[in-house]
Amino acid sequence: MLTQEQINESWTVRSDNYNRYVEEEFETDRPEKWLQIIEANAPSTRPLRVLDAGCGPGFFSVLLSRASDRQEAERGKSGLSDSSL
């Protein structure tokens, strides 16, 4: 089992590639498709508040912010914090 320090180091090294992957995702039609799925399954009650815990580089945080009235995101890994959202 990896220690928290090893996990953090791994994400720090991988975060640049992960962030590029997410940026490339936004250049496709997938965000719109995900947003349609999210909106179709979101409760109709308003205001809609969303917490995206462990949001990584923010792909779903951005989508959720488009579908909600109030959205909060919380990162868990230090390596992603420098290049995300």
N, C-alpha and C positions, 0 to 999 in steps of 0.2 A: 504494500500500500504506500502511495506517495504521501509525503508530508505536505503541509500547507505551503511551506517555502518552495518545495519542488514544483507544486502546482502553479504557484504564482510566477516562478521563473519560466515555466513552460509557456504560460499565456503571454508573458512579456515578450518572449521570443516570437511567438506565433501571432501576436496582435496585429502587426503590420500587414501580413498576408490576409488575416481575417477581415481587417478593415477594408482592404482592397476588394475582397470578395463581396462584401456588403455594398460597396459603391457600385460594383458591376451589376449587382442585383437590381439596383434602382434604375439602371439603364435599360432594363427589360420590361416586359408587360406584367411580370409577376407581382410587383407591389399592388397594382390595381386589382389583380385577381385576389390577392390576400385581403385587401381592403373590402372587397365585395363579400368575401366569406365572413370576415369579422363583423361587418355591418348586418349581414343576414342573421347572424347568431347572437348579436348583442341584445341585451334587454331593451325594451322600448321605453322603459321608465327614464325620465330625465330629471335632474342632470345625471349624465353618465360619468362616473369617476373610475379611472383605471390606474392600477399600480402594476408596473412592469418590473418585478424584482429580478435581479440578475440579468439586466438588459443587454449585456455585452456591448457591441458597438452601436446599438440603437436601431437596428432595422425595424423591429416590431414596435419600438417606442415611437418612431416617427409615424408608422401606420396607425397605431392606437391614438396618437394625438390628433390625427385627422378624423377619427371616428368618435372621439369622446369630447365631453365638455371640459373635463379636467383630467390631466394625465401626469403621473409622476414616475420617474425611472430611477432605479437604484443599481449602481454597479457594484460588483463584488470582487473583482480582480483588479489589482493595481495596474497591470500592463495594458489593459484596455482603456483605462481612464485617460491616458495621454492622447489617444488618437480617435476617440469615439465621440458620438453625439456632437 
